Amino acid sequence: MDYQKILEQLASGELDHYEVEPKDAFAFQAALRSFGKRQNITGKALRGGKIVYRQSTTEL
């Protein structure tokens, strides 16, 4: 899986969201930690262990 490409698409707004299954969570987190624009992406845990990542929205 090309997590770098997915992260780029999330940060740019090309992807609305991306769901990560529990079995892939550690690999995705490792890619996210090394991603230069990680502050632009937030994740929300769901029941069952899935995590949904979206582009961050800053509200003032």
DRENTORSE-370504 format. One record per residue: residue in one letter; residue number from 0; x, y, z of N, C-alpha, C in turn. Coordinates in nm, 3 decimals. Layout:
BEGIN
LOTOR, a, NUM, X, Y, Z, X, Y, Z, X, Y, Z
...
//
This chain:
BEGIN
LOTOR, m, 0, 0.085, -0.118, 0.000, 0.000, 0.000, 0.000, 0.089, 0.125, 0.000
LOTOR, d, 1, 0.058, 0.221, -0.084, 0.137, 0.343, -0.094, 0.075, 0.451, -0.003
LOTOR, y, 2, 0.111, 0.443, 0.125, 0.056, 0.538, 0.222, 0.102, 0.680, 0.197
LOTOR, q, 3, 0.221, 0.697, 0.144, 0.272, 0.831, 0.114, 0.181, 0.902, 0.015
LOTOR, k, 4, 0.139, 0.830, -0.089, 0.049, 0.888, -0.189, -0.087, 0.921, -0.127
LOTOR, i, 5, -0.136, 0.833, -0.043, -0.265, 0.857, 0.024, -0.256, 0.980, 0.114
LOTOR, l, 6, -0.146, 0.993, 0.187, -0.127, 1.109, 0.275, -0.120, 1.238, 0.194
LOTOR, e, 7, -0.051, 1.235, 0.080, -0.046, 1.353, -0.008, -0.185, 1.391, -0.055
LOTOR, q, 8, -0.265, 1.291, -0.093, -0.401, 1.316, -0.140, -0.488, 1.371, -0.029
LOTOR, l, 9, -0.472, 1.323, 0.092, -0.548, 1.376, 0.206, -0.510, 1.521, 0.234
LOTOR, a, 10, -0.381, 1.548, 0.238, -0.332, 1.683, 0.270, -0.374, 1.784, 0.165
LOTOR, s, 11, -0.382, 1.742, 0.039, -0.418, 1.834, -0.068, -0.570, 1.850, -0.084
LOTOR, g, 12, -0.646, 1.762, -0.020, -0.791, 1.768, -0.034, -0.844, 1.682, -0.148
LOTOR, e, 13, -0.754, 1.615, -0.219, -0.795, 1.528, -0.329, -0.880, 1.412, -0.277
LOTOR, l, 14, -0.845, 1.361, -0.159, -0.926, 1.260, -0.091, -1.001, 1.326, 0.023
LOTOR, d, 15, -1.128, 1.294, 0.038, -1.208, 1.348, 0.148, -1.170, 1.281, 0.279
LOTOR, h, 16, -1.153, 1.150, 0.276, -1.115, 1.074, 0.395, -1.051, 0.942, 0.353
LOTOR, y, 17, -0.989, 0.877, 0.452, -0.930, 0.746, 0.427, -0.948, 0.663, 0.553
LOTOR, e, 18, -1.005, 0.544, 0.538, -1.027, 0.454, 0.651, -0.915, 0.353, 0.661
LOTOR, v, 19, -0.863, 0.338, 0.782, -0.755, 0.243, 0.807, -0.810, 0.131, 0.895
LOTOR, e, 20, -0.791, 0.009, 0.850, -0.832, -0.108, 0.927, -0.734, -0.129, 1.044
LOTOR, p, 21, -0.780, -0.192, 1.152, -0.691, -0.214, 1.267, -0.562, -0.287, 1.232
LOTOR, k, 22, -0.567, -0.381, 1.139, -0.446, -0.457, 1.103, -0.343, -0.370, 1.032
LOTOR, d, 23, -0.384, -0.257, 0.975, -0.294, -0.168, 0.903, -0.257, -0.042, 0.981
LOTOR, a, 24, -0.310, -0.029, 1.101, -0.295, 0.096, 1.176, -0.150, 0.131, 1.207
LOTOR, f, 25, -0.069, 0.034, 1.249, 0.070, 0.064, 1.283, 0.151, 0.105, 1.161
LOTOR, a, 26, 0.130, 0.041, 1.050, 0.202, 0.077, 0.927, 0.162, 0.216, 0.880
LOTOR, f, 27, 0.033, 0.248, 0.889, -0.013, 0.381, 0.848, 0.044, 0.488, 0.942
LOTOR, q, 28, 0.044, 0.460, 1.071, 0.097, 0.556, 1.168, 0.246, 0.583, 1.143
LOTOR, a, 29, 0.320, 0.480, 1.108, 0.462, 0.499, 1.079, 0.480, 0.592, 0.959
LOTOR, a, 30, 0.399, 0.574, 0.856, 0.405, 0.661, 0.738, 0.363, 0.803, 0.774
LOTOR, l, 31, 0.261, 0.816, 0.858, 0.212, 0.948, 0.899, 0.319, 1.023, 0.979
LOTOR, r, 32, 0.388, 0.953, 1.069, 0.492, 1.018, 1.149, 0.604, 1.075, 1.064
LOTOR, s, 33, 0.636, 1.011, 0.953, 0.744, 1.060, 0.868, 0.695, 1.154, 0.758
LOTOR, f, 34, 0.565, 1.178, 0.754, 0.506, 1.266, 0.652, 0.528, 1.411, 0.691
LOTOR, g, 35, 0.580, 1.490, 0.601, 0.615, 1.629, 0.631, 0.497, 1.719, 0.665
LOTOR, k, 36, 0.380, 1.690, 0.612, 0.263, 1.776, 0.637, 0.162, 1.708, 0.729
LOTOR, r, 37, 0.213, 1.632, 0.826, 0.122, 1.554, 0.910, 0.028, 1.640, 0.995
LOTOR, q, 38, 0.066, 1.765, 1.019, -0.022, 1.854, 1.096, -0.149, 1.887, 1.019
LOTOR, n, 39, -0.150, 1.858, 0.890, -0.268, 1.883, 0.806, -0.367, 1.767, 0.807
LOTOR, i, 40, -0.338, 1.662, 0.882, -0.421, 1.542, 0.881, -0.458, 1.504, 1.024
LOTOR, t, 41, -0.586, 1.474, 1.045, -0.632, 1.429, 1.175, -0.701, 1.294, 1.160
LOTOR, g, 42, -0.696, 1.217, 1.267, -0.760, 1.087, 1.267, -0.863, 1.077, 1.378
LOTOR, k, 43, -0.967, 0.998, 1.352, -1.070, 0.975, 1.452, -1.094, 0.824, 1.461
LOTOR, a, 44, -1.081, 0.771, 1.582, -1.101, 0.628, 1.603, -1.250, 0.597, 1.606
LOTOR, l, 45, -1.285, 0.487, 1.544, -1.423, 0.439, 1.543, -1.433, 0.310, 1.622
LOTOR, r, 46, -1.553, 0.272, 1.654, -1.573, 0.143, 1.720, -1.523, 0.032, 1.630
LOTOR, g, 47, -1.463, -0.067, 1.691, -1.411, -0.179, 1.614, -1.267, -0.163, 1.574
LOTOR, g, 48, -1.207, -0.047, 1.602, -1.066, -0.027, 1.575, -1.032, 0.047, 1.447
LOTOR, k, 49, -1.130, 0.076, 1.362, -1.100, 0.153, 1.241, -1.067, 0.296, 1.279
LOTOR, i, 50, -0.986, 0.359, 1.196, -0.952, 0.500, 1.214, -0.979, 0.570, 1.082
LOTOR, v, 51, -1.049, 0.683, 1.090, -1.078, 0.763, 0.970, -0.991, 0.887, 0.976
LOTOR, y, 52, -0.912, 0.905, 0.872, -0.824, 1.021, 0.861, -0.883, 1.119, 0.761
LOTOR, r, 53, -0.874, 1.248, 0.794, -0.925, 1.356, 0.710, -0.826, 1.471, 0.711
LOTOR, q, 54, -0.845, 1.561, 0.617, -0.767, 1.684, 0.615, -0.812, 1.768, 0.735
LOTOR, s, 55, -0.717, 1.825, 0.807, -0.748, 1.907, 0.923, -0.819, 2.033, 0.880
LOTOR, t, 56, -0.913, 2.075, 0.961, -0.977, 2.206, 0.942, -0.948, 2.288, 1.065
LOTOR, t, 57, -0.899, 2.408, 1.044, -0.871, 2.495, 1.156, -0.981, 2.598, 1.167
LOTOR, e, 58, -1.039, 2.603, 1.285, -1.146, 2.700, 1.309, -1.096, 2.802, 1.408
LOTOR, l, 59, -1.114, 2.928, 1.375, -1.073, 3.037, 1.463, -1.192, 3.102, 1.526
//
